[in-house]
């Protein structure tokens, strides 16, 4: 489109991008362009940009697209001089468009760009993989089969690693960390140990770029043949392919794209002709702006390190979290009674795990990880059923490896949870902890869990049983626990809201000028309403932090009237998200009634 010019470059208005949030792929199109690889093709592109009054480009794509864009910028002055000499642009145009600013955003499901923790599209692709593998596991468990699933990732194992963690896979192959020689025997021994422990199925995740230490490709079909021949398993292969690229974007990709898109515009407005080309990324949950050229060079070094058999270097070029995730996965994935990580007997503990507060996605996953890591290190893990009341009643049982096997994909709380605090019967809590010789306590939950741990700590002088290590794992859809930016369950809840909003907006679009007011959870925290509102394209969001008053309602109603007048003859549904505690006076039902009464028909 850049080279062709004409009507393939046109101004975009507010309504032109309406509805883009729910659509996968790219609505403005993308393609590899042979002409752009030639200098004359790039010069034509420069001419088209100048004729359309463009002196800045936001480029969304992979490292190839971003590299090409940066090259175009480096050549820009030369192209402008050549076009002026040839008479294709005037002197004033050459002066006005003497420089080009480039800002890149990385659209890549591989999540393979250095200097950013997450790229646009990676989260949605991971969600597609998890949905597919969850469905596959139903069949695998029913027939006691082994499945080998190949996912994308030519030079980067992020998708494969995170899919393995999220689905509870038994074995994993990624490009950055090839298995040691004799991996076939190690894999068979690992899977057999899990089966001997009582597991009914086996799951192996293979990245498409997986290799051994001699760079020989490891293919899914090869893994299948090994499992079938050596272990006699009924083994099937599933290659997910381009299903990973399709479908509506997940909540986090919508949120990331929205925030990075806004930052890209701000970066352009701040830039001067001497500002280097930039790439928008995310590090430690903060949107970042960094030099594009350096990020591309670091990314290319990963492939070079793999090709030169320097796998430690390849791992070092990935984010610090990548290496930690791989280490954790290896420790919790497989049953290992002879683990070298086992501590001496005198250092082993009896660790109790309790869930507190409302259920949240990820509570079971966190418990599974903790149980397996503890077992591999020689600790004894006690599961407390039904929250702190269950602890008071002594509803405690030992958790083993197989008990938590399917908990990765299970919602809710397998241990059981409620909102009751330990203060109801502090003495009973202390008695049961002493009776069962609890030497450490892990509490998984939301704000109720946070206050419970504080309360136990404050009573240590009165109850010696509480003088033990205690740790809180925040898990709440409200995301309101102090000390963390994200709680388990918040992302899952936001995804549910966004998917529901998509369907409701579709229904609203079928009836002209219809607005839905949707109430969402969150307690006294507006996190869910705000993030899901951004990702779902809500017209208005009401939160406890801002509150609701008549002035605000009048302004929002006036905005809706103005939009519908402009869109006369077209049909577009709208939604408003309202936190459950946004106002003590203006309930969700009242806000909907005010909208209807003031709509003017």
C-alpha positions in Angstrom: 0.0 0.0 0.0 2.9 2.4 0.8 4.5 1.7 -2.6 1.2 1.7 -4.6 -0.1 4.9 -3.0 -3.4 6.3 -4.4 -6.5 5.3 -2.4 -4.4 2.8 -0.4 -3.3 5.7 1.7 -6.2 7.7 3.1 -7.1 9.6 6.2 -8.8 7.6 9.0 -11.5 9.1 11.1 -13.0 8.1 14.5 -15.8 6.0 12.9 -13.3 4.3 10.5 -11.8 2.3 13.4 -15.0 1.7 15.2 -15.3 -2.0 16.0 -11.6 -2.8 15.5 -11.2 -3.9 19.1 -13.1 -7.2 18.6 -11.4 -8.1 15.3 -8.4 -10.4 14.9 -5.8 -10.0 12.2 -5.4 -6.6 10.6 -8.2 -4.6 9.0 -5.9 -2.4 7.0 -4.1 -5.4 5.6 -0.5 -6.6 5.6 1.8 -8.1 3.0 5.4 -8.8 2.2 6.5 -6.4 -0.6 9.2 -7.4 -3.1 9.2 -3.8 -4.5 10.0 -2.3 -1.1 13.3 -4.3 -1.1 14.5 -2.3 -4.1 15.7 1.3 -3.7 13.3 2.5 -6.4 10.3 0.9 -4.6 11.3 2.7 -1.3 11.7 6.0 -3.2 8.2 5.6 -4.6 7.0 5.0 -1.1 8.7 8.2 0.1 7.0 10.1 -2.7 3.6 8.8 -1.8 4.1 9.8 1.9 5.2 13.3 0.9 2.2 13.8 -1.5 -0.1 12.7 1.4 1.6 15.1 3.8 3.0 12.3 6.1 6.2 12.8 8.0 5.8 10.1 10.7 5.0 6.4 10.5 3.7 4.1 13.2 4.7 0.6 12.0 3.1 -2.5 13.6 4.8 -5.8 12.8 7.6 -8.1 13.4 11.3 -7.5 13.3 11.4 -7.6 9.5 8.9 -4.8 9.1 10.5 -2.7 11.8 14.0 -3.2 10.3 12.6 -2.1 6.9 11.0 0.9 8.4 14.2 2.0 10.2 16.1 1.5 6.9 13.6 3.8 5.1 14.2 6.5 7.7 17.9 6.2 7.3 17.6 6.6 3.6 14.9 9.4 3.8 17.2 12.5 3.2 18.8 10.8 0.1 15.3 9.9 -1.3 14.1 13.5 -0.8 17.1 15.0 -2.6 16.7 12.6 -5.5 13.0 13.3 -5.8 13.7 17.1 -5.8 16.4 16.7 -8.5 14.0 14.7 -10.6 11.3 17.3 -10.2 8.9 15.0 -8.6 8.6 17.2 -5.6 9.2 20.9 -5.2 11.7 22.8 -3.0 9.1 23.7 -0.4 8.0 20.1 -0.1 11.6 18.9 0.2 12.2 21.5 3.0 8.9 20.7 4.8 9.4 16.9 4.7 13.2 16.8 5.3 12.9 14.0 7.9 10.8 11.0 8.8 10.0 9.8 12.3 9.4 6.1 12.9 7.8 4.5 15.9 7.3 0.8 16.0 5.0 -1.5 17.9 5.7 -5.2 17.8 2.9 -7.4 16.5 4.2 -10.9 16.9 2.6 -14.0 18.5 6.1 -15.4 19.1 6.9 -12.7 21.7 10.4 -12.7 20.4 11.6 -9.1 20.5 14.3 -8.3 22.9 13.8 -5.5 25.4 10.1 -6.0 25.9 8.3 -8.5 28.1 5.2 -8.8 25.9 4.4 -8.3 22.2 0.9 -7.6 20.8 -0.7 -10.9 19.8 1.3 -13.3 22.0 -1.4 -13.4 24.7 -4.2 -14.2 22.2 -2.1 -16.9 20.6 -1.4 -18.5 24.0 -5.1 -18.4 24.8 -5.9 -20.3 21.5 -3.2 -22.9 22.4 -4.6 -23.4 25.9 -8.2 -23.7 24.6 -7.1 -26.3 22.1 -5.0 -28.3 24.5 -7.7 -28.3 27.1 -10.0 -29.9 24.6 -7.3 -32.4 23.6 -6.7 -33.4 27.2 -10.4 -34.5 27.5 -9.8 -37.1 24.8 -6.4 -38.0 26.1 -7.6 -38.7 29.6 -10.6 -40.7 28.4 -8.4 -43.0 26.3 -5.2 -42.8 28.4 -3.4 -41.5 25.3 -0.3 -39.4 24.9 -0.5 -36.3 22.8 2.3 -34.3 21.1 1.3 -30.8 20.3 3.4 -28.6 18.0 3.0 -24.8 18.5 4.6 -21.8 16.7 8.0 -20.4 17.7 10.8 -20.7 15.1 13.5 -19.0 17.2 11.6 -18.3 20.4 10.1 -20.8 22.8 7.9 -18.3 24.7 4.6 -19.7 23.4 5.6 -23.3 24.0 7.0 -22.6 27.5 3.9 -20.7 28.7 1.6 -23.2 27.0 3.4 -26.0 28.9 3.0 -24.2 32.2 -0.6 -23.2 31.6 -1.8 -26.7 30.5 0.4 -28.8 32.9 2.4 -30.4 30.1 4.7 -33.3 31.0 7.6 -32.4 28.7 8.8 -29.5 26.6 11.1 -28.8 23.7 12.1 -25.2 22.9 14.9 -23.7 20.6 16.8 -21.7 23.3 17.3 -24.7 25.7 17.8 -27.9 23.7 17.8 -31.1 25.6 21.0 -32.9 26.5 22.2 -35.8 24.4 20.1 -38.9 25.1 17.0 -36.8 25.5 14.9 -39.7 24.2 15.7 -41.9 27.2 15.2 -39.0 29.6 11.8 -38.1 28.2 10.6 -41.7 28.3 11.8 -42.1 31.9 10.1 -38.9 32.9 6.8 -39.8 31.3 6.9 -43.3 32.6 7.5 -42.1 36.2 4.3 -39.9 35.9 2.3 -42.8 34.6 3.6 -45.1 37.3 2.5 -42.5 39.9 -1.1 -42.9 38.5 -1.4 -40.3 35.8 -3.7 -41.3 32.9 -2.2 -39.3 30.1 0.9 -37.7 28.8 1.3 -34.3 27.1 4.4 -33.1 25.2 4.7 -29.5 23.8 7.1 -29.0 20.9 8.0 -25.5 19.5 8.3 -25.6 15.7 11.9 -24.4 16.0 13.0 -27.0 18.6 16.4 -28.5 18.0 18.8 -30.8 19.8 22.4 -29.7 20.8 23.6 -30.4 17.3 20.9 -28.3 15.8 19.1 -31.3 14.5 15.3 -30.5 14.4 13.1 -32.2 16.9 9.8 -32.9 15.2 6.4 -33.8 16.7 6.2 -36.9 14.6 9.6 -38.1 15.8 8.5 -37.6 19.5 5.3 -39.6 18.8 7.2 -42.5 17.3 9.6 -42.6 20.3 6.7 -42.7 22.7 4.8 -45.3 20.7 7.9 -47.6 20.1 9.7 -47.4 23.5 6.7 -47.0 25.9 3.9 -48.5 23.9 1.7 -45.4 24.4 -1.2 -44.7 22.0 0.2 -41.4 20.8 -1.3 -38.8 18.6 0.1 -35.6 17.1 -1.7 -32.3 16.8 -0.1 -29.4 14.9 -2.1 -26.3 15.8 -0.7 -24.1 12.9 -2.4 -20.9 12.0 -5.3 -21.4 14.4 -2.9 -19.7 16.8 -3.1 -16.5 14.8 -6.9 -16.3 14.4 -9.9 -15.2 16.4 -10.8 -12.2 18.4 -7.9 -10.7 20.5 -7.8 -11.6 24.2 -8.3 -8.9 26.8 -4.6 -8.3 27.5 -3.7 -7.8 23.8 -6.5 -5.3 23.4 -5.3 -3.5 26.6 -1.7 -3.6 25.5 -2.4 -2.4 21.9 -4.5 0.4 23.3 -1.9 1.6 25.7 1.0 1.2 23.3 -0.9 2.9 20.5 -1.5 5.9 22.7 2.2 6.0 23.7 3.3 5.7 20.0 1.4 9.0 19.2 2.9 10.7 22.3 6.4 9.5 21.2 5.9 11.1 17.8 4.7 14.3 19.2 7.8 14.5 21.5 10.2 13.6 18.8 12.7 15.8 17.0 14.6 15.1 13.8 17.5 13.9 15.9 15.4 11.4 17.9 16.2 7.8 16.9 13.6 5.5 15.6 11.7 4.1 18.6 9.9 0.9 19.6 7.1 0.8 22.2 7.4 -2.1 24.6 6.4 -3.2 28.1 8.8 -4.0 30.9 7.7 -4.9 34.4 4.1 -3.9 33.5 5.2 -0.4 32.4 4.8 0.9 28.8 8.3 1.8 27.6 10.0 3.7 24.7 13.4 2.4 23.5 15.6 2.8 20.5 14.4 0.5 17.7 17.7 -0.4 16.2 19.1 -1.7 19.5 16.1 -3.9 20.1 16.3 -5.4 16.6 20.0 -6.1 17.0 19.5 -7.9 20.3 16.6 -9.9 18.8 18.8 -11.1 15.9 21.5 -12.2 18.4 19.3 -14.9 19.8 19.1 -16.7 16.5 22.8 -16.2 16.0 23.6 -17.6 19.4 21.5 -20.7 18.7 23.2 -21.3 15.4 26.6 -21.0 17.0 25.5 -23.5 19.7 25.8 -20.9 22.4 22.6 -21.8 24.2 23.5 -20.1 27.4 23.9 -16.8 25.5 20.5 -17.4 23.8 18.8 -17.8 27.2 20.6 -14.8 28.6 19.2 -12.6 25.8 15.7 -13.5 26.8 14.0 -11.6 29.6 14.9 -12.6 33.2 11.4 -14.0 33.7 11.8 -16.4 30.8 14.7 -18.2 32.5 12.8 -18.3 35.8 9.7 -19.7 34.1 11.7 -22.5 32.5 13.4 -23.4 35.8 10.1 -23.5 37.6 8.4 -25.5 34.9 11.1 -28.2 35.0 10.8 -28.5 38.7 7.0 -28.8 38.9 6.2 -30.6 35.7 7.3 -34.1 36.6 7.1 -36.5 39.5 10.7 -37.1 40.7 10.9 -39.1 43.9 14.7 -39.1 43.7 15.0 -35.3 43.1 18.4 -33.8 43.7 16.6 -30.7 45.1 15.4 -32.6 48.2 16.5 -31.0 51.4 18.1 -32.7 54.4 15.5 -34.1 56.8 16.1 -31.4 59.4 15.3 -28.7 56.9 12.0 -30.2 55.7 8.8 -28.5 56.8 5.1 -29.3 57.1 3.5 -26.6 55.0 -0.3 -25.9 55.1 -2.1 -24.2 52.2 -5.5 -22.5 52.8 -7.8 -20.6 50.4 -9.6 -17.5 51.7 -12.0 -15.0 50.2 -14.1 -15.4 47.0 -13.0 -17.9 44.3 -10.6 -16.6 41.6 -9.0 -18.1 38.5 -5.5 -19.4 39.2 -6.0 -20.3 42.9 -5.8 -24.0 42.0 -2.9 -23.5 39.6 -0.9 -21.7 42.3 -1.7 -24.5 44.8 -0.6 -27.2 42.3 2.7 -25.4 41.7 3.4 -25.0 45.4 2.5 -28.6 46.2 4.7 -30.1 43.5 7.7 -27.9 44.3 7.4 -28.7 48.0 7.2 -32.5 47.3 10.2 -32.4 45.0 12.1 -30.7 47.8 11.1 -33.1 50.5 8.5 -31.0 52.3 5.0 -32.3 53.4 2.1 -30.3 52.1 -1.2 -30.1 54.0 -4.4 -28.9 52.3 -6.9 -27.0 54.4 -10.4 -27.4 53.2 -13.1 -24.7 53.3 -11.0 -21.8 54.3 -10.3 -20.7 57.9 -13.5 -22.3 59.2 -12.2 -25.6 57.9 -8.9 -24.9 59.6 -10.8 -24.3 62.9 -12.6 -27.7 62.5 -9.4 -29.5 61.6 -10.4 -30.3 58.0 -6.9 -30.9 56.9 -5.4 -33.6 54.7 -2.0 -34.3 53.1 -1.8 -33.4 49.4 0.2 -35.6 47.1 1.5 -35.2 43.5 -1.4 -36.9 41.8 -4.1 -35.1 43.8 -3.3 -31.8 42.2 -2.5 -33.1 38.7 -5.6 -31.6 37.0 -5.7 -28.4 39.0 -3.9 -26.3 36.4 -7.0 -25.8 34.2 -9.6 -26.0 37.1 -11.5 -22.9 38.0 -12.8 -22.0 41.4 -11.2 -23.5 44.5 -10.6 -27.2 44.8 -9.8 -26.8 48.5 -12.9 -24.8 49.1 -12.9 -21.2 50.3 -15.0 -18.6 52.1 -14.7 -15.0 53.4 -14.6 -15.9 57.2 -11.7 -14.5 59.2 -9.5 -16.5 61.7 -10.5 -14.0 64.4 -13.8 -15.8 64.9 -12.0 -18.6 66.8 -8.3 -17.7 67.0 -7.7 -20.3 69.6 -9.2 -23.1 67.5 -6.9 -22.0 64.6 -3.9 -22.1 66.8 -4.9 -25.5 68.3 -5.3 -27.1 64.9 -2.0 -25.7 63.6 -0.2 -27.0 66.6 -2.0 -30.4 66.5 -1.0 -30.9 62.8 2.4 -29.5 63.4 2.1 -26.8 60.8 5.5 -25.2 60.3 4.6 -22.8 57.5 1.4 -21.3 56.1 0.5 -20.3 52.5 -2.7 -18.4 52.1 -4.2 -17.9 48.6 -6.9 -15.3 48.3 -7.9 -11.7 48.1 -8.3 -8.9 50.5 -9.9 -11.2 53.1 -6.7 -13.4 52.9 -4.6 -10.2 53.2 -6.3 -9.2 56.4 -6.3 -12.7 57.7 -2.5 -13.0 57.4 -2.1 -9.6 59.1 -4.4 -10.8 62.0 -2.5 -14.0 62.5 0.8 -12.0 62.6 -0.6 -9.6 65.2 -1.5 -12.5 67.5 1.9 -14.2 67.5 2.7 -13.1 71.1 -0.5 -14.7 72.4 -0.3 -17.9 70.2 3.2 -19.4 69.6 1.7 -21.6 66.8 1.6 -18.5 64.6 5.3 -17.8 65.0 6.0 -19.5 61.7 6.7 -18.3 58.1 3.4 -17.1 56.4 3.0 -16.0 52.8 0.1 -14.5 50.9 -0.5 -15.3 47.2 -2.9 -12.5 46.0 -5.9 -14.1 44.2 -9.0 -11.9 43.6 -10.9 -10.7 40.5 -11.0 -7.2 42.1 -7.2 -6.8 42.0 -7.3 -4.8 45.2 -4.6 -6.5 47.3 -1.8 -4.0 48.4 1.7 -4.8 47.4 1.1 -6.2 43.9 0.1 -4.8 40.5 -1.8 -8.0 39.5 -3.7 -10.6 41.4 -4.5 -14.1 40.2 -8.0 -14.1 38.7 -8.2 -10.5 37.5 -7.1 -11.3 34.0 -9.5 -14.2 33.7 -12.4 -12.0 35.0 -11.5 -9.3 32.5 -11.5 -11.8 29.7 -15.0 -12.9 30.7 -16.2 -9.3 30.8 -14.7 -8.5 27.4 -16.2 -11.6 25.7 -19.6 -10.8 27.2 -19.3 -7.2 26.1 -18.5 -8.3 22.6 -21.7 -10.4 22.4 -23.8 -7.7 24.1 -22.5 -5.0 21.7 -23.4 -7.3 18.7 -26.9 -7.6 20.1 -27.1 -3.8 20.6 -25.9 -3.1 17.1 -28.9 -5.0 15.7 -31.2 -2.5 17.4 -30.5 1.1 16.5 -29.6 3.4 19.4 -29.5 0.8 22.0 -27.2 1.1 25.0 -26.6 -1.6 27.6 -25.5 -0.7 31.1 -23.5 -3.7 32.5 -22.6 -4.1 36.2 -19.3 -5.8 36.9 -17.6 -6.9 40.1 -14.7 -5.3 41.8 -15.8 -4.2 45.2 -14.4 -0.8 46.0 -11.8 -1.1 43.2 -12.5 0.0 39.7 -9.7 -2.0 38.1 -12.0 -4.5 36.3 -14.3 -1.9 35.0 -11.5 0.3 33.7 -9.4 -2.3 32.0 -12.3 -4.3 30.6 -13.9 -1.0 29.5 -10.7 -0.2 27.5 -10.5 -3.6 26.0 -14.2 -4.0 25.3 -14.7 -0.6 23.9 -17.2 0.7 26.5 -18.5 4.2 25.9 -18.5 5.1 29.6 -17.1 3.5 32.8 -18.3 4.2 36.4 -15.9 3.4 39.2 -15.9 3.9 43.0 -12.8 6.0 42.7 -14.5 8.6 40.6 -18.1 8.1 41.8 -21.3 9.1 40.0 -23.2 12.3 40.1 -25.9 14.1 38.0 -23.3 16.3 36.3 -21.4 13.2 35.1 -24.6 11.5 33.9 -25.8 14.6 32.0 -22.4 14.8 30.3 -22.5 11.2 29.3 -26.0 11.3 28.0 -25.2 14.4 25.9 -22.2 12.6 24.5 -24.4 9.6 23.5 -27.0 11.9 21.9 -24.3 13.6 19.8 -22.8 10.3 18.6 -26.1 8.9 17.6 -27.1 12.0 15.7 -23.8 11.8 13.7 -24.4 8.1 13.0 -28.0 8.6 11.8 -28.8 5.7 9.4 -26.1 3.5 10.8 -26.4 0.9 13.6 -23.8 0.8 16.4 -24.4 -0.7 19.8 -22.8 0.8 22.9 -22.2 -0.4 26.4 -21.5 1.2 29.7 -19.6 -0.6 32.5 -20.6 0.1 36.1 -18.7 -1.2 39.0 -21.0 -2.8 41.6 -20.0 -0.1 44.2 -19.6 2.9 41.9 -22.3 4.7 43.8 -24.5 4.1 46.9 -27.2 6.3 45.3 -27.1 5.7 41.5 -27.4 1.9 41.1 -26.9 0.2 37.8 -30.7 0.0 37.3 -31.1 3.6 38.1 -28.4 4.7 35.7 -30.1 2.6 33.0 -33.5 4.2 33.8 -31.9 7.7 33.6 -30.4 6.9 30.2 -33.7 5.7 28.9 -35.7 8.7 30.3 -33.2 11.3 29.0 -32.6 9.7 25.6 -35.3 11.7 23.9 -36.5 8.7 22.0 
